[in-house]
Structure formats: C-alpha cells, structure tokens
Amino acid sequence: MIPVDYHLHTSLCGHASGGIEDYLNQAVSKGIREVGFSDHFPLYFLAPGETIPDYAMAENQLPLYVELVQQSARVSPLRVKLGIEVDYVPGFEKKLAFELAAYPFDYVTGSVHFIDGWGFDNPAEIGEYSKRELRLVYEQYFKLVQQAAMTGLFDVMAHPDLVKKFGFRPECDLTPLYEETARVFKKAGVCLEVNSAGLRYPAREIYPAPTLLAIFYQHAIPITLGSDAHNPEQVGAGLDEALRLVRSAGYKEITLFNRRNRSFVRI
C-alpha cells in the first residue's frame, strides 16, 4: 500500500488532463491513503503581458483551485491535502511570500524548471543542451535548487535532480555537488520529494538518483513521495519502486503535512 502521493496535477495547470475527482478515484483504486494536489502556481515572475502558454494556472484560477481541492477534501474517503508547486526564480522572493500567504496551503513545493530563462525540462527547448557544457548546467541547476531551499518559502523540494530528465549527464563526479545540496537542505530544514516521474522519461530513473538519495539519508533529510501525475492514470505510478528505493537507502518513515506542519508515517 502506498502511504501518500503528494504530487498530483489537474487540467487547471494548463498541461495536464483530468479533474480532481478523476485523480481521487484512481488513488482509491490504487490503495493510496493520502493525496495532495500540487498544481503549478501562477507565474508570478513574469512581466505584465508576458506569458508561457499552457504552463501554469492563470492568476484568476488560483482561488478556484483552492476551493475545488477543499471541497474534495470534505467529501472524499481519502485524506486530501492542498498543496501547490511553485517555480523558483531568484529576485521575486518577497512577492512570492506575499502571494503564498493568502492561501491555507498544507504544503508548498518548490521546484526549479528554468536556468536563466531556459526551460531545460521542456522538450521544445532540448536543443539547448548541445550548446552548453553539461557540468556547468548541473552546477547552475543545483545552485538554484539550493537557493530555493534557503528562501524558507518551501516545505518540500520537488524532483531534486530534474536536470537529468532527458538523460544528459556530465562525465564528472557529482558527489561534491550532491553533498553540498544535502548540507543546504539540512540547514534549510526542507523535506525532499522522491518523485517517480523520471521513470517515464529518458532518464529512466527516479528523482533523486540512488546515490543522491543515499547522501540525503546520511544527512537525515526527511522525505515524501510524489508521482507527478499529469493524468489520472499516472496517479501512484512508480511509487512502489520509489518505496523500494527509499527503504534500501535506510528510510523508515514518510513525511505528511497539514497546514504546513509535519507528521510522519512508518513504511
């Protein structure tokens, strides 16, 4: 039985399909005990009039999203949590803090999808990898992840090595970068998301990689689970494998959230 899936999207995010009820029905059929919706927060860092099509909720959709999740929480046989996934872009921390404070989120998940404006996990922008040195791409990415963790804005850091999504990996030893990231996560007090979506992409590997997860465990970084489902059929997908991975790393419990407070369930 899967204890939790804290990374579910819905059609409101612009690039997923299915409504909240569809995701909940699938979660029930998978025997998942608790779910959290983490649709993409409106793109607070864009200039007026600037858009990224089909990427995140429009600003006027956010109240509706909150209302729909809360309604579902009142009637579902599952425990349903109100989460949100927020892209971190440096320089907008105060604005983001103000906007997040307006809603009663159970947890806020931070993620990095842009390096200096480059959407590195966007298939339409994959050609940029051939123009860059992979070692530097990885360094830039992990520095942004570390910065995001240290803002204090986020409870959970999503798919911490997302930069490997398309299978591009530098030849250098990443251990120092991994160790540095784990130390920063420990200092920041954030939780780590073990995300199974990497199994569905060319990386063919859970986020984080086994070696990175082992380092996080050595630094006593708490974890939670997410399938990153973008359609109802993906709810819980790969989380059995994720559970095997976290157990093999030494973890004995998964983190749960309620109104941004933590509790734990043994696995």
VEXNU-27092 format. One record per residue (C-alpha): x, y, z; residue in three letters. Coordinates in steps of 0.5 Angstrom, whole numbers, plus 500, padded with zeros to 3 digits. Layout:
% residues N
X,Y,Z,ALA .
...
% end
This chain:
% residues 267
500,500,500,MET .
503,507,498,ILE .
502,512,504,PRO .
502,518,500,VAL .
502,521,493,ASP .
503,529,494,TYR .
505,531,487,HIS .
498,531,483,LEU .
497,536,478,HIS .
490,537,474,THR .
487,541,468,SER .
488,547,471,LEU .
495,547,471,CYS .
495,548,463,GLY .
499,542,461,HIS .
495,536,465,ALA .
489,533,464,SER .
483,531,468,GLY .
479,534,474,GLY .
480,533,482,ILE .
475,527,482,GLU .
478,523,477,ASP .
485,523,481,TYR .
482,522,487,LEU .
478,516,484,ASN .
485,513,481,GLN .
488,514,488,ALA .
483,510,492,VAL .
483,504,487,SER .
491,504,488,LYS .
490,504,495,GLY .
493,510,497,ILE .
492,513,504,ARG .
493,521,503,GLU .
494,525,497,VAL .
496,532,496,GLY .
495,537,489,PHE .
501,541,487,SER .
498,545,481,ASP .
503,550,478,HIS .
503,557,482,PHE .
501,563,477,PRO .
508,565,474,LEU .
509,571,479,TYR .
516,573,476,PHE .
513,574,469,LEU .
513,582,467,ALA .
506,585,465,PRO .
503,582,459,GLY .
509,576,459,GLU .
506,569,458,THR .
509,562,458,ILE .
503,558,454,PRO .
500,552,458,ASP .
505,552,463,TYR .
501,554,470,ALA .
495,557,473,MET .
493,564,471,ALA .
492,568,477,GLU .
485,568,477,ASN .
484,561,477,GLN .
488,560,484,LEU .
482,561,488,PRO .
478,556,484,LEU .
484,551,485,TYR .
484,552,493,VAL .
476,552,493,GLU .
476,545,489,LEU .
481,542,493,VAL .
478,544,499,GLN .
471,542,497,GLN .
474,535,495,SER .
477,534,502,ALA .
471,535,505,ARG .
467,529,502,VAL .
473,524,499,SER .
474,518,503,PRO .
482,520,502,LEU .
486,525,506,ARG .
486,530,501,VAL .
492,536,502,LYS .
492,543,499,LEU .
499,543,496,GLY .
502,548,491,ILE .
508,547,486,GLU .
512,554,486,VAL .
517,555,481,ASP .
523,559,484,TYR .
526,565,480,VAL .
531,569,484,PRO .
529,576,486,GLY .
522,575,487,PHE .
522,572,494,GLU .
518,578,497,LYS .
513,578,492,LYS .
512,570,492,LEU .
512,570,500,ALA .
506,576,500,PHE .
502,572,495,GLU .
503,565,498,LEU .
501,568,505,ALA .
494,569,502,ALA .
492,562,502,TYR .
492,556,507,PRO .
496,551,504,PHE .
498,545,507,ASP .
505,545,504,TYR .
509,549,499,VAL .
513,545,494,THR .
519,549,491,GLY .
522,547,484,SER .
527,549,479,VAL .
525,549,472,HIS .
529,555,469,PHE .
536,557,468,ILE .
537,564,466,ASP .
530,563,463,GLY .
532,557,459,TRP .
526,552,461,GLY .
531,546,461,PHE .
526,541,462,ASP .
522,543,456,ASN .
522,538,450,PRO .
521,544,446,ALA .
528,547,449,GLU .
532,541,449,ILE .
537,543,443,GLY .
540,548,448,GLU .
544,542,452,TYR .
548,541,446,SER .
550,549,446,LYS .
552,548,454,ARG .
557,545,458,GLU .
554,540,462,LEU .
558,540,468,ARG .
556,548,468,LEU .
549,546,467,VAL .
549,542,473,TYR .
552,547,477,GLU .
548,552,476,GLN .
542,548,477,TYR .
544,545,484,PHE .
546,552,486,LYS .
539,555,484,LEU .
536,549,488,VAL .
540,551,494,GLN .
538,558,493,GLN .
531,556,493,ALA .
531,551,499,ALA .
535,557,503,MET .
529,562,502,THR .
525,559,507,GLY .
519,559,503,LEU .
518,552,501,PHE .
516,546,505,ASP .
519,541,500,VAL .
524,541,495,MET .
521,537,488,ALA .
525,532,484,HIS .
531,535,486,PRO .
536,532,480,ASP .
530,534,475,LEU .
536,537,470,VAL .
537,529,468,LYS .
530,529,465,LYS .
533,528,458,PHE .
539,523,460,GLY .
544,528,459,PHE .
549,527,465,ARG .
556,530,465,PRO .
562,526,466,GLU .
565,529,472,CYS .
564,526,479,ASP .
557,530,482,LEU .
559,527,489,THR .
561,534,492,PRO .
555,538,489,LEU .
550,532,492,TYR .
554,533,499,GLU .
553,541,498,GLU .
546,540,497,THR .
545,536,502,ALA .
548,540,507,ARG .
544,546,505,VAL .
537,542,505,PHE .
539,540,512,LYS .
541,548,514,LYS .
534,550,511,ALA .
530,545,514,GLY .
526,543,508,VAL .
523,536,506,CYS .
526,532,500,LEU .
521,529,495,GLU .
522,523,492,VAL .
519,523,485,ASN .
517,517,481,SER .
516,521,474,ALA .
523,520,472,GLY .
522,513,470,LEU .
517,516,465,ARG .
523,520,461,TYR .
529,519,458,PRO .
533,519,465,ALA .
529,512,467,ARG .
531,514,474,GLU .
527,516,480,ILE .
529,523,482,TYR .
533,523,486,PRO .
538,518,484,ALA .
540,513,489,PRO .
547,516,490,THR .
544,522,492,LEU .
538,519,496,LEU .
544,516,500,ALA .
547,522,501,ILE .
541,526,503,PHE .
539,520,508,TYR .
546,521,511,GLN .
544,528,513,HIS .
538,526,516,ALA .
534,530,510,ILE .
526,528,511,PRO .
522,525,505,ILE .
516,525,502,THR .
513,522,496,LEU .
510,524,489,GLY .
508,521,482,SER .
508,528,479,ASP .
502,525,475,ALA .
499,530,470,HIS .
493,525,468,ASN .
489,520,473,PRO .
492,514,470,GLU .
499,516,473,GLN .
497,517,480,VAL .
501,513,484,GLY .
505,511,478,ALA .
512,508,480,GLY .
511,510,487,LEU .
512,502,489,ASP .
519,503,486,GLU .
520,509,490,ALA .
518,506,496,LEU .
523,500,495,ARG .
529,505,494,LEU .
528,509,500,VAL .
527,503,504,ARG .
534,501,501,SER .
537,508,503,ALA .
535,507,510,GLY .
529,511,511,TYR .
524,508,516,LYS .
518,514,515,GLU .
515,519,510,ILE .
513,526,512,THR .
506,528,512,LEU .
504,535,512,PHE .
498,539,515,ASN .
497,547,515,ARG .
505,547,514,ARG .
506,542,520,ASN .
510,536,519,ARG .
508,529,522,SER .
511,522,520,PHE .
508,515,518,VAL .
512,509,518,ARG .
513,505,512,ILE .
% end
